[in-house]
Amino acid sequence: MNSNNTSLVPFGSNPSSNVGKPMFSRLVASMVILTPFVFGVVIGLLLSDGYLQFLNSRTAVNVALGISQSLAHFKYLWFVFTILAPYCISYPKFRSRTQASGTFYALDLRTRSYPALRQFIICFTSTA
């Protein structure tokens, strides 16, 4: 360990993508915070097409943010992904669903599970 190093590393000013990187430990996941801009993006997504999901319903304490959009809205979903990429483990996934009226194609985007997203469970599930 170099105790003489006094350089500063600006954290959070321009975080890089975490796509394809290994799972975070609980300690690392607990240190992740949402920037004010990303906080606003999450609120906007939850007020529109976004959802929160416990990835393991029996033992989960953290939630992941997800959004699904048809291929017609690819540019929008990719724009959202560029904002949320530091919080994602993979690129958006292609999905097809067959119903009686035809086959529909969509892209699903989901973040990793974070303690920082738990605060939205309380906000969007409380009854007035």
DOBANU-709782 format. One line per 10 residues: number of its first residue (from 1); for each residue z negated, x, y negated of N, C-alpha, C, CB. Coordinates in nm, 3 decimals. Each point is the difference from the previous one (the first is absolute). Glycine has a CB too. Layout:
N
NUM	Z/X/Y/Z/X/Y/Z/X/Y/Z/X/Y; ...
//
This chain:
128
1	0.000/0.084/0.117/0.000/-0.084/-0.117/0.000/0.088/-0.124/-0.121/-0.183/0.124; 0.208/0.153/-0.217/0.010/0.076/-0.123/-0.082/-0.070/-0.108/0.230/0.087/0.064; -0.347/-0.037/-0.091/-0.087/-0.063/-0.100/0.038/0.040/-0.142/-0.184/-0.003/0.168; 0.279/0.096/-0.184/0.041/0.042/-0.133/0.116/-0.083/-0.055/-0.077/0.227/0.058; 0.130/-0.317/0.020/0.113/-0.082/-0.042/-0.050/-0.108/-0.095/0.122/0.045/0.216; -0.070/-0.044/-0.339/-0.043/-0.098/-0.099/0.114/-0.091/-0.044/-0.172/0.162/-0.077; 0.284/-0.162/0.150/0.112/-0.084/-0.039/-0.031/-0.147/0.027/0.159/0.190/0.048; -0.102/-0.277/-0.130/-0.019/-0.144/0.013/0.124/-0.061/0.063/-0.154/-0.004/-0.201; 0.131/-0.091/0.286/0.111/-0.073/0.061/-0.009/-0.144/-0.047/0.004/0.153/0.204; 0.094/-0.200/-0.282/-0.004/-0.140/-0.045/0.026/-0.092/0.117/0.078/0.067/-0.230
11	-0.177/-0.145/0.269/0.014/-0.091/0.113/0.025/-0.140/-0.052/-0.151/0.144/0.142; 0.249/-0.210/-0.084/0.026/-0.138/-0.035/0.101/-0.019/-0.111/-0.226/-0.046/0.073; 0.270/0.153/-0.138/0.096/-0.017/-0.108/0.139/-0.029/0.054/-0.136/0.152/-0.141; 0.171/-0.093/0.252/0.129/-0.026/0.063/-0.013/0.026/0.150/0.124/0.063/-0.212; -0.195/-0.150/0.283/-0.022/0.026/0.142/0.130/-0.008/0.079/-0.231/-0.092/-0.022; 0.240/0.173/0.125/0.122/0.001/0.082/-0.011/-0.102/0.111/0.036/0.243/-0.053; 0.074/-0.264/0.122/0.005/-0.094/0.111/-0.082/0.051/0.118/0.226/-0.075/-0.076; -0.288/-0.017/0.147/-0.072/0.035/0.123/0.073/-0.050/0.123/-0.214/-0.009/-0.127; 0.340/-0.027/0.111/0.079/-0.050/0.112/0.015/0.110/0.105/0.125/-0.158/-0.153; -0.154/0.123/0.277/0.013/0.094/0.110/-0.115/0.097/0.017/0.238/-0.021/-0.035
21	-0.334/0.016/-0.053/-0.116/0.089/0.013/-0.101/-0.060/0.096/0.036/0.086/-0.235; -0.121/-0.003/0.295/-0.096/-0.052/0.098/-0.098/-0.101/-0.061/0.020/0.216/0.123; -0.086/-0.288/-0.037/-0.101/-0.096/-0.044/-0.109/0.073/-0.078/0.049/-0.150/0.199; -0.104/0.080/-0.297/-0.109/0.056/-0.078/-0.132/-0.019/0.075/0.125/-0.045/-0.215; -0.216/0.137/0.196/-0.135/-0.021/0.052/-0.067/-0.107/-0.086/-0.017/0.242/0.087; -0.093/-0.295/-0.040/-0.072/-0.102/-0.079/-0.048/0.057/-0.133/-0.072/-0.111/0.212; 0.035/0.238/-0.210/-0.047/0.064/-0.123/0.113/0.009/-0.102/-0.170/0.130/0.132; 0.286/-0.085/-0.088/0.115/0.013/-0.091/0.042/-0.138/-0.050/0.076/0.209/0.121; -0.068/-0.307/-0.032/0.039/-0.136/-0.040/-0.097/-0.057/-0.102/0.105/-0.036/0.224; -0.234/0.068/-0.210/-0.098/-0.052/-0.095/0.010/0.065/-0.137/-0.150/-0.045/0.192
31	0.216/0.160/-0.201/0.016/0.068/-0.129/0.124/-0.047/-0.076/-0.117/0.197/0.098; 0.203/-0.275/-0.034/0.122/-0.048/-0.065/-0.037/-0.109/-0.100/0.139/0.056/0.205; -0.090/-0.041/-0.326/-0.021/-0.101/-0.103/0.136/-0.050/-0.047/-0.218/0.108/-0.073; 0.218/-0.227/0.018/0.122/-0.055/-0.057/0.003/0.032/-0.149/0.005/-0.186/0.173; 0.107/0.238/-0.219/0.014/0.024/-0.143/0.006/-0.136/-0.070/0.121/0.222/0.038; -0.149/-0.228/-0.166/0.008/-0.128/-0.070/0.138/-0.066/0.014/-0.170/0.085/-0.161; 0.275/-0.005/0.159/0.135/-0.056/0.015/0.018/-0.061/0.139/0.089/0.170/-0.162; -0.128/-0.097/0.266/0.014/-0.051/0.137/-0.091/-0.121/0.020/0.057/0.231/0.083; -0.174/-0.231/-0.143/-0.089/-0.116/0.006/0.072/-0.124/-0.051/-0.201/0.150/-0.032; 0.272/-0.136/-0.081/0.076/-0.112/-0.055/0.115/-0.042/0.090/-0.062/0.078/-0.227
41	0.128/0.019/0.289/0.109/-0.031/0.093/-0.054/-0.079/0.119/0.123/0.209/-0.071; -0.236/-0.168/0.125/-0.060/-0.070/0.114/-0.035/-0.143/-0.038/-0.092/0.217/0.088; 0.032/-0.236/-0.205/-0.032/-0.136/-0.047/0.127/-0.084/-0.007/-0.197/0.088/-0.131; 0.303/-0.033/0.072/0.126/-0.072/-0.011/0.059/-0.036/0.136/0.040/0.117/-0.214; -0.046/-0.024/0.308/0.051/-0.028/0.134/-0.081/-0.108/0.069/0.080/0.236/0.016; -0.211/-0.232/-0.031/-0.083/-0.101/0.064/0.017/-0.138/-0.062/-0.162/0.178/0.056; 0.198/-0.182/-0.183/0.027/-0.128/-0.065/0.139/-0.054/0.035/-0.153/0.068/-0.186; 0.235/0.015/0.247/0.134/-0.047/0.037/0.015/0.002/0.152/0.095/0.086/-0.218; -0.028/0.013/0.273/0.032/0.004/0.143/-0.088/0.094/0.082/0.229/-0.055/-0.064; -0.321/0.123/0.004/-0.081/0.097/0.073/-0.110/-0.065/0.082/0.049/0.163/-0.178
51	-0.100/-0.088/0.274/-0.110/-0.047/0.083/-0.089/0.117/0.038/0.142/-0.190/0.089; -0.265/0.159/-0.055/-0.095/0.099/0.049/-0.023/-0.026/0.148/-0.112/0.021/-0.229; 0.098/0.087/0.305/-0.010/-0.015/0.144/-0.101/0.098/0.058/0.238/-0.079/0.008; -0.330/0.026/0.073/-0.085/0.086/0.081/0.084/0.045/0.118/-0.216/-0.119/-0.071; 0.230/0.250/0.091/0.089/0.048/0.105/-0.062/-0.012/0.139/0.099/0.156/-0.165; -0.231/-0.156/0.174/-0.068/-0.022/0.127/-0.111/-0.100/-0.028/0.054/0.235/0.089; -0.034/-0.357/-0.048/-0.090/-0.107/-0.042/-0.143/0.015/0.050/0.198/-0.146/-0.003; -0.220/0.219/0.111/-0.136/0.012/0.054/-0.082/0.107/-0.071/0.088/-0.076/0.217; -0.026/0.186/-0.251/-0.077/0.112/-0.056/0.040/0.037/-0.142/-0.024/0.083/0.230; 0.119/-0.152/-0.288/0.052/0.039/-0.131/-0.099/-0.030/-0.112/0.231/-0.041/0.084
61	-0.243/0.134/-0.173/-0.076/-0.020/-0.122/0.091/0.019/-0.121/-0.211/0.077/0.114; 0.324/-0.012/-0.094/0.096/0.024/-0.107/0.123/-0.087/0.022/-0.084/0.236/-0.028; 0.157/-0.258/-0.079/0.119/-0.083/0.009/0.122/0.077/-0.047/-0.139/-0.205/-0.035; 0.254/0.159/0.081/0.128/0.055/-0.043/0.072/-0.105/-0.084/0.015/0.149/0.206; 0.064/-0.104/-0.298/0.082/-0.088/-0.083/0.140/-0.005/0.060/-0.135/0.054/-0.208; 0.192/-0.172/0.216/0.135/-0.013/0.053/0.084/-0.092/-0.084/-0.089/0.041/0.226; 0.220/-0.025/-0.213/0.096/-0.088/-0.066/0.125/-0.001/0.085/-0.094/0.048/-0.232; 0.157/-0.164/0.242/0.123/-0.016/0.076/0.104/-0.064/-0.091/-0.127/-0.021/0.219; 0.247/0.076/-0.218/0.108/-0.051/-0.084/0.130/-0.003/0.080/-0.113/0.088/-0.208; 0.198/-0.185/0.177/0.131/-0.006/0.066/0.085/0.118/-0.047/-0.014/-0.252/0.017
71	0.119/0.280/0.057/0.088/0.111/-0.036/0.066/-0.020/-0.136/0.042/0.038/0.242; -0.030/-0.162/-0.285/0.057/-0.029/-0.132/-0.086/0.060/-0.112/0.101/-0.211/0.092; -0.228/0.233/-0.063/-0.093/0.056/-0.100/-0.037/0.144/0.032/-0.089/-0.229/-0.039; 0.181/0.301/0.102/-0.026/0.139/0.038/-0.038/0.086/-0.119/0.160/-0.028/0.188; -0.089/0.017/-0.300/-0.028/0.084/-0.117/-0.143/-0.021/-0.050/0.243/-0.008/-0.062; -0.286/-0.117/0.062/-0.137/-0.030/-0.044/-0.101/0.063/0.095/0.078/-0.216/-0.103; -0.058/0.197/0.235/-0.093/0.056/0.097/-0.003/0.151/-0.008/0.040/-0.196/0.150; 0.074/0.259/-0.171/0.004/0.146/-0.009/-0.072/0.046/-0.127/0.217/0.006/0.127; -0.204/-0.079/-0.235/-0.071/0.032/-0.123/-0.151/-0.006/0.023/0.192/-0.090/-0.138; -0.238/-0.016/0.206/-0.142/-0.012/0.033/-0.043/0.115/0.090/0.013/-0.252/-0.022
81	0.072/0.287/0.119/-0.034/0.111/0.090/-0.015/0.131/-0.076/0.122/-0.116/0.184; -0.038/0.141/-0.283/-0.012/0.126/-0.075/-0.134/0.008/-0.073/0.250/0.005/-0.027; -0.305/-0.119/-0.009/-0.131/-0.002/-0.065/-0.111/0.017/0.103/0.091/-0.149/-0.180; -0.077/0.084/0.295/-0.106/0.001/0.101/0.015/0.111/0.105/-0.018/-0.243/-0.035; 0.120/0.326/0.027/0.024/0.104/0.100/-0.121/0.091/0.024/0.239/-0.006/-0.066; -0.318/0.041/-0.037/-0.118/0.083/0.028/-0.103/-0.070/0.088/0.038/0.111/-0.218; -0.028/-0.243/0.230/-0.096/-0.077/0.078/0.057/-0.047/0.134/-0.103/-0.072/-0.215; 0.229/0.106/0.245/0.067/-0.047/0.122/0.006/0.109/0.106/0.136/-0.157/-0.139; -0.127/0.114/0.265/0.013/0.094/0.111/0.144/0.007/0.048/-0.237/-0.047/0.066; 0.318/-0.054/-0.099/0.139/-0.001/0.046/0.090/-0.068/-0.104/-0.078/-0.004/0.241
91	0.206/0.022/-0.222/0.098/-0.069/-0.083/-0.001/-0.149/0.034/0.143/0.210/-0.016; -0.084/-0.294/-0.069/0.009/-0.141/0.036/0.072/-0.019/0.134/0.001/-0.060/-0.246; -0.048/-0.035/0.324/0.056/-0.026/0.133/0.095/-0.118/-0.004/-0.208/0.092/0.106; 0.321/-0.077/-0.035/0.098/-0.108/0.013/-0.050/-0.100/0.103/0.190/0.156/-0.064; -0.173/-0.283/0.036/-0.044/-0.105/0.091/0.104/-0.112/0.001/-0.243/0.057/-0.041; 0.267/-0.112/0.158/0.086/-0.118/0.009/-0.079/-0.112/0.066/0.210/0.142/0.015; -0.187/-0.262/-0.061/-0.069/-0.118/0.053/0.103/-0.108/0.024/-0.216/0.059/-0.121; 0.218/-0.110/0.242/0.093/-0.107/0.035/-0.074/-0.133/-0.001/0.140/0.158/0.139; -0.084/-0.252/-0.215/-0.055/-0.135/-0.006/0.112/-0.099/0.031/-0.175/0.069/-0.172; 0.143/-0.194/0.177/0.099/-0.102/0.032/0.114/0.000/-0.101/-0.180/-0.138/0.105
101	0.151/0.172/-0.229/0.103/-0.002/-0.104/0.080/0.130/-0.010/-0.143/-0.160/-0.123; 0.110/0.260/0.204/0.076/0.125/-0.002/-0.090/0.122/0.013/0.171/-0.113/-0.139; -0.109/0.229/0.124/-0.072/0.126/0.006/-0.020/0.053/-0.140/0.097/0.050/0.227; -0.218/-0.008/-0.255/-0.035/0.051/-0.132/-0.042/0.145/0.013/-0.070/-0.230/-0.078; 0.108/0.312/-0.021/-0.030/0.142/-0.001/-0.088/0.032/-0.120/0.218/0.053/0.118; -0.316/0.032/-0.095/-0.094/0.033/-0.107/-0.049/0.144/0.016/-0.072/-0.242/-0.015; 0.005/0.288/-0.087/-0.068/0.129/0.001/-0.148/-0.025/-0.025/0.208/0.123/-0.082; -0.291/-0.059/0.163/-0.145/-0.011/-0.014/-0.056/0.133/-0.048/-0.009/-0.174/0.182; -0.075/0.167/-0.281/-0.067/0.117/-0.055/-0.150/-0.019/0.017/0.189/0.043/-0.167; -0.257/0.058/0.217/-0.145/-0.009/0.016/-0.063/0.134/-0.034/0.025/-0.177/0.178
111	-0.139/0.171/-0.244/-0.073/0.122/-0.034/-0.093/0.036/0.115/0.012/-0.054/-0.247; -0.076/0.168/0.236/-0.110/0.034/0.091/-0.118/-0.091/-0.034/0.079/0.244/0.023; -0.177/-0.246/0.062/-0.124/-0.073/-0.029/-0.090/0.087/-0.086/0.017/-0.129/0.218; -0.066/0.071/-0.326/-0.086/0.074/-0.091/-0.121/-0.083/-0.042/0.199/0.127/-0.081; -0.314/-0.062/0.062/-0.114/-0.071/-0.058/0.031/-0.050/-0.142/-0.154/0.143/0.139; 0.241/-0.073/-0.211/0.033/-0.039/-0.137/0.067/-0.138/-0.007/0.024/0.242/-0.057; 0.034/-0.287/0.166/0.066/-0.131/0.002/-0.095/-0.113/0.036/0.211/0.115/0.061; -0.333/-0.082/-0.016/-0.096/-0.105/0.037/-0.040/-0.087/-0.118/-0.085/0.150/0.177; 0.086/-0.093/-0.297/-0.041/-0.077/-0.118/0.090/-0.121/-0.022/-0.088/0.209/-0.101; 0.212/-0.204/0.148/0.092/-0.112/-0.018/-0.029/-0.113/0.098/0.171/0.159/-0.081
121	-0.236/-0.130/0.192/-0.037/-0.106/0.095/-0.096/-0.096/-0.069/0.031/0.156/0.197; -0.128/-0.102/-0.268/-0.097/-0.084/-0.069/0.068/-0.080/-0.111/-0.182/0.166/0.052; 0.270/-0.102/-0.126/0.066/-0.067/-0.113/0.090/-0.115/0.045/-0.008/0.215/-0.123; 0.077/-0.197/0.234/0.101/-0.099/0.039/-0.045/-0.092/0.111/0.169/0.161/-0.070; -0.296/-0.154/0.113/-0.047/-0.091/0.102/-0.119/-0.083/-0.044/0.085/0.159/0.166; -0.138/-0.131/-0.284/-0.116/-0.076/-0.045/0.043/-0.141/-0.039/-0.112/0.211/-0.080; 0.023/-0.307/0.102/0.029/-0.139/-0.036/-0.074/-0.033/-0.128/0.035/-0.065/0.242; 0.029/-0.015/-0.323/-0.061/-0.035/-0.129/-0.052/-0.141/0.003/0.153/0.156/-0.117
//
